[in-house]
Amino acid sequence: MIEMKTCKDFCDHLSDYLEGDIGEKECELIKEHLDKCPPCELIFRSLRKTVDICGKGVSAGIPEEVRIRLKNFLREHCGKT
């Protein structure tokens, strides 16, 4: 079970949430956090929109190395909130 006490907790699980790689209870915790935290809600909307745009413009999947680097970047920068 994940914890959702801080914005860093949210950011740590954001990619998994967008990819559908977490359970129902964890999804509820993320939704609750989004309802209460406008900065994280903005991050979520921006990232979701970016993923949608990239998905329409790129026929191949994101290379594993790039996906890992993106997750690490988000964790590092979201951890400052």
Protein Blocks (a to p, Z undefined) as FASTA:
>chain_A
ZZdfbfklmmmmmmmmmnopacfklmmmmmmmmmmmmklmmmmmmmmmmmmmmmmmpmbd
cdfklmmmmmmmmmmmmmmZZ
